[in-house]
Amino acid sequence: MESVTTTPTDVDVVLPCLNEAEALPWVLARIPAGWRAVVVDNGSTDGSAEVARALGATVVHEPRRGFGAACHAGLTAATADLVCFCDCDASLDPSLLVPFVREVHEGGADLVLGRRRPRGRGAWPVHARAGNLALARMLRRRTGLRLHDLGPLRAARREPLLALGLTDRRSGYPLQMVVRAADAGWRIAEHDVPYLPRTGASKVTGTWRGTWQAVRDMRRVLAEAPGSDARADRRAVR
């Protein structure tokens, strides 16, 4: 009989990637043993795909630009029962996903999220943190969830995630996942994780313009009415 403390190995980690060749060695070295790294190349010009492949990752190409497009391409390419998401810029350590996966595997939660706690100067720009806080408050009003962050480090089961029918292919994808999961009655947990200064330049929150575009995408997601598929999605997660 499997011990309740055993960490499952049937896990895929989706890593959306746009010009992260410098960060990839650090990130891929921290993928837990037995798990599969799925690097989704979103149009890199710095050889990221070649670096990832040489380091043993599965590489998926998604030509349509957008964080959500890359994440969803990785989700649809995944084959494991449990799927994780992690940024590919060395700001988050994918080994921190182990307890997240264990919690989903043991039935303690349906979706586990990492609440980013900045470590080091410049780990999380003030404007990005302010935008995230505002969105967390709007999410609370929309769903009742008392979450503090909409960070990219997360774990859930693949089939229920696909059943959510996520449609956003831009910055709103992580939020849409949480909103639709909440509407479907999922149990959602949040745990603190250290957030490190990223390697390279940010594609989204490194500038006020990028942050504003992300907030605009997410406001659109929050304006969605609860879908009629919520009951079906609730059944799928059980």
Disulfide bonds with the S-S distance in Angstrom:
none
